């Protein structure tokens, strides 16, 4: 790859200073970071110290590790390190001092903290709070708001809890309950950040953090706009021990407000630590019309595009009642392209698009079984995840963060994955993978198979008692669906005749960092609190809602489509001015 001057400037950026690389969508950021890391590794002379490169997802970590390997012609190895930010904080900052921080006495000499899902309903408060005893996994202390924030899974209860001012007795109960969780060797990911910040306050642990700073004097954080305030505090504390940071990203792509990321906080820290700025200002991914529209969404200055890609004006498609009405039109229009992705703010809109209405309950179980029965290797991971989620929720299992949905009772995550895999094979072998039957027949078949599951030899001893509830399981088809074929509802692979559906369906968060041939961004039926309607996206160019639209609309190389509910006359000029071709 031939690098531009902007890209080469960053590849040669100093490692002894804080640096910010501002990278617009399609700028080649990941390749440039990989080249910079590879160059630095080759020239590194500070063994056994090394460079840490941190991302915010396992997939991003794998992608960056693969790019670096391509440049180095071998895997990156000791003393260097590529991981997620969460993984770095847990394994490098907290793991070795966890027992000192939490009072956890360990288990058979193992003092590691186990990460549990925030949905786990364990270690509940002594007092009832808003008429509920709250699990320690379902709240965290928020530095920005200086109070506990609750996430119970019940919106009404969360609103009530998060708007209540608690007295000292309740506050102390929340603190004690959280400490009880930690003393048992358990924590959520949010807890790990707080444990790290607690450790920084302990003078006796300064030696520990000095050792970390010597081990990793340079830390590169990709997608820095996703840093929460707690994580930014960790960065600031490590910088006091001499660690130098490279932040890489685009503050305009900050879309993880639910994880407490805020681009203003990132900007403030960079100003405080006097980061030196570099920029990648050319979008090599998209045609100019798409790039211009993205700039208009945020009200930023013009960005140059790839002049080798034809500039095709983005377009609007309108639906009357449901986005699924547009599927034939979209398929017909995009049939010349192989990478067509339909994007929406949330799964509810996506499910309505694929099926005309939401897929839930027993249908999720059917999706997993029928998907496994299709023999598609590509979809097996998703089928395993869906089945594990359905089973854990049906049996009310308390689960860890990994697994997927692995019960706390299971020591081995691998054993859990094998069990889920064998269980799906068993379901398919007993007829639950066959979509060519009515829903009444299918639920009867699935019910009989699930009732036999506790007797199978592949069931791990740790969870056998929990599976006993399956012996009396009852499944019923959705009202009005009993006589209809399962395939008519779920097998979207057969969309018309024998033609396979080449389109992929993802959330906006799911496509961040991707490149498509065609991106179809679907607006919900009406504006609201979910920020899934086009009016929400355009109301304030500095809002997270605007950044949702910016991220989604900057994915395609060739064609951008917004699918919106039938426009009123007064709404049409708004979208035309933005840069859309209207029907």
C-alpha positions in Angstrom: 0.0 0.0 0.0 1.3 3.5 -0.9 0.7 5.8 2.0 -0.2 9.5 1.7 1.8 12.3 3.4 -0.8 12.5 6.2 -0.6 8.8 6.8 3.2 8.8 6.7 3.3 11.7 9.2 1.5 9.6 11.8 3.5 6.4 11.0 6.5 8.5 12.0 4.8 10.1 15.0 6.9 10.2 18.3 6.3 7.6 21.0 7.5 9.8 23.8 4.6 12.3 23.6 0.8 12.1 23.9 -0.6 12.0 20.3 -4.1 12.2 18.8 -4.8 10.9 15.3 -8.1 12.3 14.1 -9.3 9.9 11.4 -12.4 10.5 9.3 -14.5 7.5 8.0 -12.7 5.6 5.3 -9.4 7.2 5.9 -7.5 3.9 6.2 -7.0 4.4 9.9 -6.7 0.7 10.8 -4.0 0.1 8.2 -2.1 3.2 9.2 -2.2 2.2 12.9 -1.0 -1.3 12.0 1.8 0.1 9.9 2.8 2.5 12.7 2.8 -0.3 15.3 4.8 -2.6 13.0 7.4 0.0 12.3 7.7 0.8 16.1 8.0 -2.9 16.9 10.8 -3.4 14.4 12.7 -0.4 15.9 11.9 -1.2 19.5 15.0 -1.3 21.8 13.4 -1.2 25.3 13.0 -4.9 26.0 11.3 -6.2 28.2 9.1 -3.1 28.0 6.6 -3.1 25.2 3.8 -1.3 23.4 0.2 -2.0 24.3 -2.5 -1.5 21.6 -6.0 -1.4 22.9 -9.4 -1.7 21.2 -13.0 -1.9 22.4 -14.1 -5.3 20.9 -12.7 -8.7 20.3 -13.4 -8.4 16.6 -11.5 -5.1 16.4 -8.6 -6.7 18.3 -8.5 -9.7 15.9 -8.6 -7.4 12.9 -5.8 -5.2 14.1 -3.7 -8.2 15.2 -4.1 -9.6 11.6 -3.1 -6.3 10.0 0.0 -6.1 12.2 0.9 -9.7 11.4 0.7 -8.8 7.7 3.2 -6.0 8.0 5.6 -7.9 10.4 5.3 -11.2 8.4 4.8 -12.9 11.8 2.5 -12.6 14.8 3.2 -9.8 17.2 4.8 -11.3 20.3 6.3 -10.5 23.7 6.9 -7.9 25.0 4.1 -6.2 22.9 0.4 -6.7 23.5 -2.8 -6.2 21.6 -6.1 -6.6 23.6 -9.3 -4.8 24.5 -9.2 -1.9 26.9 -11.4 -3.9 29.3 -9.0 -6.8 29.1 -6.0 -4.6 29.8 -7.6 -3.1 32.9 -8.7 -6.5 34.2 -5.5 -8.6 33.5 -2.8 -5.9 33.8 -4.0 -3.4 36.3 -6.4 -5.2 38.6 -5.9 -9.0 38.5 -2.7 -9.2 40.6 -4.0 -6.9 43.3 -7.7 -7.9 43.3 -7.5 -9.8 46.6 -6.1 -6.7 48.3 -8.8 -4.5 46.9 -11.8 -6.8 47.4 -10.9 -9.1 50.3 -11.5 -12.2 48.1 -9.8 -15.1 49.7 -9.5 -17.1 46.5 -10.6 -20.6 45.6 -8.0 -23.4 45.7 -5.2 -20.9 45.3 -7.0 -19.1 42.4 -7.5 -15.4 43.2 -8.8 -14.3 39.8 -11.9 -12.1 39.7 -14.7 -13.7 37.5 -16.7 -11.3 35.3 -20.5 -11.8 35.6 -23.3 -10.4 33.4 -24.9 -7.3 34.7 -28.2 -9.1 34.4 -27.2 -11.6 37.2 -29.7 -11.4 40.1 -27.2 -12.3 42.9 -26.0 -10.5 46.1 -29.1 -8.3 46.6 -29.4 -5.3 48.9 -30.5 -5.9 52.5 -33.1 -3.2 52.2 -35.9 -2.9 49.7 -35.3 0.1 47.3 -38.4 1.2 45.4 -40.0 -2.0 46.7 -37.2 -4.2 45.3 -34.1 -5.7 46.6 -31.5 -4.9 44.0 -28.7 -7.2 42.8 -25.2 -5.8 43.1 -24.7 -6.6 39.4 -27.4 -4.2 38.4 -25.9 -0.9 39.4 -22.6 1.0 39.2 -21.2 4.2 40.5 -21.1 6.9 37.8 -18.3 9.4 38.2 -19.9 12.0 35.9 -23.2 12.0 37.9 -21.5 11.2 41.2 -24.2 8.7 42.1 -25.2 5.1 41.6 -26.8 4.3 38.3 -29.2 1.4 38.0 -29.7 -1.0 35.0 -32.2 -3.6 36.1 -33.7 -4.4 32.7 -37.0 -2.8 33.7 -37.2 0.6 32.2 -39.9 1.9 34.6 -37.9 0.7 37.7 -34.7 2.1 36.3 -36.3 5.5 35.8 -37.6 5.4 39.4 -34.3 4.3 40.9 -32.2 6.7 38.9 -34.4 9.7 39.9 -34.5 8.9 43.6 -32.2 10.6 46.1 -31.1 8.0 48.6 -30.4 8.6 52.3 -27.2 7.5 53.9 -28.7 4.2 55.1 -29.6 3.1 51.5 -26.3 4.4 50.1 -24.3 2.4 52.7 -26.4 -0.7 51.8 -25.6 -0.3 48.1 -21.9 0.0 48.9 -21.9 -3.0 51.3 -23.8 -5.2 48.7 -21.3 -4.3 46.0 -18.5 -5.2 48.4 -20.1 -8.5 49.2 -20.1 -9.3 45.4 -16.4 -8.5 45.2 -15.5 -10.5 48.3 -17.0 -13.5 46.5 -14.6 -13.0 43.7 -17.2 -11.7 41.3 -17.5 -8.4 39.4 -19.1 -6.8 36.4 -16.9 -5.0 33.8 -18.1 -1.7 35.2 -16.8 -2.8 38.6 -13.3 -3.5 37.2 -12.9 0.2 36.2 -13.9 1.3 39.7 -11.6 -1.2 41.3 -8.7 0.2 39.2 -9.5 3.7 40.3 -9.7 2.6 43.9 -6.3 1.1 43.6 -4.8 4.3 42.3 -5.8 6.0 45.6 -3.8 3.5 47.6 -0.3 4.8 48.2 1.0 1.3 48.9 0.0 0.3 45.3 2.1 3.0 43.6 4.9 0.4 43.2 2.5 -1.8 41.3 1.5 1.0 38.8 5.1 2.1 38.4 5.9 -1.5 37.3 2.9 -1.3 34.8 4.3 2.0 33.4 7.7 0.4 32.9 6.2 -2.7 31.3 4.0 -0.6 28.9 5.5 2.9 28.5 3.5 3.4 25.3 -0.3 2.6 25.0 -2.2 3.1 21.7 -6.0 3.4 22.1 -8.0 2.8 18.9 -11.5 4.3 18.7 -10.6 6.6 21.6 -14.0 8.3 21.3 -15.5 5.3 23.0 -13.6 5.9 26.3 -15.9 6.4 29.3 -15.1 8.9 32.0 -13.9 6.1 34.3 -11.5 4.9 31.6 -10.3 8.4 30.9 -9.5 8.7 34.6 -7.5 5.5 34.3 -5.6 7.0 31.3 -4.9 10.1 33.3 -3.6 8.2 36.3 -1.3 6.0 34.2 0.0 9.2 32.5 1.1 10.4 35.9 3.3 7.3 36.1 4.9 8.2 32.8 2.8 6.2 30.3 2.5 8.0 26.9 -0.8 7.5 25.0 -1.7 7.6 21.4 -5.4 8.2 20.9 -6.8 7.2 17.5 -10.3 7.8 16.3 -13.0 10.3 15.4 -15.0 12.1 18.1 -17.8 12.4 15.6 -18.3 8.6 15.7 -18.9 8.5 19.5 -22.1 6.4 19.7 -21.7 4.6 22.9 -23.5 6.9 25.3 -25.1 3.9 27.0 -21.5 2.9 28.0 -21.0 6.5 29.3 -18.7 7.6 26.5 -18.8 11.4 25.9 -16.6 13.0 23.2 -16.4 16.2 25.3 -14.7 14.3 28.1 -12.1 12.9 25.6 -11.4 16.4 24.3 -10.9 17.8 27.8 -8.4 15.2 28.7 -6.4 15.6 25.5 -6.3 19.4 26.1 -5.2 18.8 29.7 -2.4 16.4 28.8 -1.4 18.5 25.7 -1.9 15.8 23.0 -0.1 16.6 19.8 -2.6 16.4 16.8 -2.3 14.5 13.5 -5.1 14.1 11.0 -6.3 11.8 8.2 -8.7 14.0 6.3 -9.5 12.1 3.1 -12.3 9.5 2.8 -11.0 6.8 0.5 -14.1 4.7 0.9 -17.0 6.6 -0.6 -18.0 8.8 -3.5 -18.2 12.6 -3.0 -22.0 12.8 -2.8 -22.1 10.4 0.1 -19.1 12.2 1.8 -20.8 15.6 1.4 -24.1 14.3 2.9 -22.3 12.9 6.0 -20.6 16.3 6.4 -24.0 18.0 6.2 -25.4 15.8 8.9 -22.9 17.1 11.4 -22.4 20.6 9.9 -18.6 20.0 9.5 -16.4 21.2 6.8 -16.0 19.5 3.4 -14.0 16.2 3.3 -12.4 15.0 0.1 -13.5 11.6 -1.2 -12.0 8.9 -3.4 -12.1 10.4 -6.9 -11.9 6.9 -8.4 -15.4 6.1 -7.1 -18.4 7.5 -9.0 -20.4 10.1 -7.1 -23.9 8.8 -6.8 -26.5 10.9 -5.1 -27.9 9.3 -2.0 -31.6 8.5 -2.3 -34.8 8.3 -0.2 -37.2 5.3 -0.3 -40.6 5.7 1.4 -42.8 3.0 3.1 -46.4 3.4 4.2 -46.8 1.2 7.3 -43.7 -1.1 7.7 -40.2 -1.0 6.3 -40.6 -4.6 5.0 -42.7 -3.1 2.2 -39.4 -1.9 0.6 -37.6 -5.2 0.5 -38.5 -6.1 -3.1 -37.6 -2.6 -4.3 -34.2 -2.7 -2.4 -33.4 -6.2 -3.7 -34.2 -5.2 -7.3 -32.2 -2.0 -7.1 -29.1 -3.5 -5.5 -29.0 -6.9 -7.3 -25.7 -5.9 -9.0 -23.9 -5.6 -5.7 -22.7 -8.4 -3.3 -22.2 -6.5 -0.1 -25.6 -4.9 0.7 -26.3 -4.1 4.4 -29.5 -2.9 5.9 -28.9 -0.9 9.0 -31.2 0.4 11.8 -30.8 1.9 15.3 -32.2 -1.2 17.1 -33.2 -4.8 16.7 -36.9 -4.0 16.8 -36.8 -2.1 13.6 -34.5 -4.7 12.0 -36.9 -7.5 12.9 -39.9 -5.6 11.5 -38.0 -5.1 8.3 -37.1 -8.8 7.9 -40.3 -10.3 9.0 -42.9 -7.5 9.1 -43.0 -7.9 12.9 -40.7 -8.8 15.8 -39.3 -12.3 16.3 -39.4 -13.2 20.0 -40.2 -15.9 22.6 -40.5 -19.4 21.1 -39.6 -18.1 17.7 -36.1 -17.3 18.9 -35.7 -21.0 19.9 -36.9 -21.9 16.4 -34.4 -19.5 14.8 -31.5 -21.2 16.7 -32.6 -24.8 15.9 -33.5 -24.2 12.3 -30.4 -22.2 11.7 -28.3 -25.1 13.2 -30.3 -27.6 11.0 -29.4 -25.6 7.8 -25.8 -26.7 8.2 -24.5 -23.2 7.6 -21.0 -22.9 9.3 -21.2 -19.1 8.8 -24.3 -18.8 11.2 -23.3 -21.5 13.8 -21.8 -18.9 16.3 -25.0 -16.9 16.2 -27.2 -20.0 16.5 -25.2 -21.1 19.6 -25.5 -17.6 21.1 -29.3 -17.5 20.6 -29.9 -20.9 22.0 -27.7 -20.3 25.0 -29.6 -17.0 25.6 -33.0 -18.7 25.3 -32.0 -21.5 27.6 -30.4 -19.3 30.3 -33.5 -17.0 30.3 -36.0 -19.9 30.4 -34.2 -21.5 33.3 -33.4 -18.2 35.1 -29.7 -19.0 35.2 -27.3 -16.4 36.6 -24.7 -16.1 33.9 -21.1 -14.7 33.4 -20.1 -12.2 30.7 -18.5 -14.8 28.4 -19.5 -18.3 27.4 -21.9 -17.2 25.7 -24.4 -16.8 28.6 -22.4 -19.3 30.6 -23.9 -20.0 34.1 -21.9 -19.0 37.1 -22.1 -22.6 38.2 -20.0 -23.7 35.2 -16.2 -23.4 35.9 -15.3 -24.2 32.3 -16.6 -21.9 29.5 -15.4 -24.5 27.0 -17.5 -27.2 28.6 -20.5 -24.9 28.4 -19.9 -24.2 24.7 -19.6 -27.9 24.0 -22.9 -28.5 25.9 -24.7 -25.9 23.9 -23.4 -27.3 20.7 -24.4 -30.9 21.6 -27.8 -29.7 22.7 -28.5 -28.0 19.4 -27.3 -31.1 17.6 -29.7 -33.1 19.8 -32.6 -30.7 19.0 -31.9 -31.0 15.3 -31.6 -34.8 15.4 -35.0 -34.9 17.1 -36.8 -32.9 14.4 -36.5 -29.3 15.7 -34.3 -28.2 12.8 -37.0 -28.9 10.2 -38.8 -25.7 9.1 -41.2 -27.6 6.8 -43.8 -28.2 9.5 -46.6 -26.2 11.1 -45.9 -24.2 14.2 -48.2 -26.5 16.2 -46.1 -29.5 15.1 -42.8 -27.8 15.6 -43.5 -26.7 19.2 -44.6 -30.2 20.0 -41.4 -31.6 18.5 -39.2 -29.1 20.3 -41.0 -29.6 23.7 -40.5 -33.4 23.6 -36.8 -32.9 22.7 -36.2 -30.4 25.5 -37.9 -32.6 28.0 -35.4 -35.3 27.2 -32.4 -33.0 27.4 -31.6 -33.5 31.1 -31.1 -37.3 30.5 -28.4 -36.8 27.9 -24.8 -38.0 28.7 -23.3 -34.7 27.4 -25.0 -32.6 30.2 -22.3 -31.2 32.6 -22.8 -32.3 36.2 -22.7 -28.7 37.4 -25.9 -27.7 35.6 -27.8 -31.0 35.6 -30.0 -29.9 38.5 -31.0 -26.7 36.7 -32.1 -28.7 33.6 -34.7 -30.6 35.7 -37.1 -27.8 35.1 -37.2 -28.7 31.4 -39.0 -32.0 32.2 -42.2 -30.1 32.7 -41.6 -27.5 30.0 -44.6 -26.3 28.0 -44.2 -24.5 24.7 -47.0 -23.0 22.7 -47.1 -21.4 19.2 -48.0 -17.7 18.8 -51.6 -17.0 18.7 -52.9 -17.4 15.1 -49.7 -19.1 13.9 -50.3 -22.7 14.8 -51.5 -23.9 11.4 -48.9 -21.9 9.4 -45.6 -23.3 8.2 -42.5 -22.3 10.3 -40.6 -21.7 7.0 -43.0 -19.0 5.9 -42.2 -17.0 9.0 -38.5 -17.6 9.7 -36.7 -18.8 6.6 -35.9 -15.4 5.1 -33.2 -17.1 3.0 -36.0 -18.0 0.5 -37.3 -14.5 -0.3 -38.7 -15.1 -3.7 -38.5 -18.3 -5.7 -35.1 -19.9 -5.2 -33.1 -16.7 -5.0 -31.1 -16.3 -1.8 -31.3 -13.1 0.1 -27.8 -11.4 -0.2 -28.6 -8.6 2.2 -27.3 -8.5 5.7 -29.2 -6.9 8.6 -27.3 -5.1 11.4 -27.6 -2.4 14.0 -25.7 0.9 13.6 -23.4 -0.2 16.4 -22.8 -3.5 14.6 -21.5 -1.9 11.4 -19.2 0.7 13.0 -15.8 0.3 11.1 -17.3 -1.6 8.2 -17.3 -0.9 4.5 -20.3 -1.9 2.3 -21.1 -1.6 -1.4 -24.6 -0.4 -0.5 -26.0 0.7 2.9 -29.7 1.0 3.5 -30.3 3.1 6.7 -33.8 2.4 8.0 -35.7 5.0 10.0 -38.4 3.9 12.5 -42.1 4.8 12.2 -41.9 7.8 14.5 -39.5 10.0 16.5 -39.0 9.0 20.1 -36.7 8.2 23.0 -34.8 5.5 21.0 -33.3 8.0 18.6 -34.2 5.7 15.6 -36.1 8.2 13.4 -34.5 10.5 10.8 -35.9 13.6 12.5 -34.1 12.6 15.7 -30.9 12.3 13.7 -31.2 15.8 12.2 -32.5 17.7 15.2 -29.1 18.7 16.7 -25.8 18.2 14.7 -23.9 17.9 18.0 -26.0 15.2 19.5 -25.4 11.4 19.7 -28.4 10.9 17.5 -26.7 12.9 14.7 -23.6 10.7 15.2 -25.8 7.6 14.7 -26.8 8.8 11.3 -23.2 9.9 10.5 -21.7 6.5 11.4 -24.4 4.5 9.5 -24.3 6.8 6.4 -20.6 6.7 6.0 -20.3 2.9 5.4 -21.1 2.6 1.7 -18.7 2.8 -1.3 -21.3 3.3 -3.9 -24.9 3.7 -2.8 -26.6 5.2 0.3 -30.3 4.8 0.8 -32.4 6.1 3.7 -35.7 4.1 4.1 -38.3 6.4 5.8 -42.0 6.5 6.5 -44.0 8.4 3.8 -42.9 12.0 4.0 -45.1 15.0 4.5 -44.8 17.9 2.0 -43.0 20.0 4.6 -40.4 17.3 5.4 -39.2 16.8 1.8 -37.1 20.0 1.5 -35.2 19.1 4.7 -33.9 15.8 3.2 -33.4 17.4 -0.2 -31.2 20.1 1.3 -29.2 17.5 3.1 -28.2 15.9 -0.2 -30.8 13.3 -1.0 -32.6 12.5 -4.2 -36.3 12.2 -3.4 -38.9 10.0 -5.2 
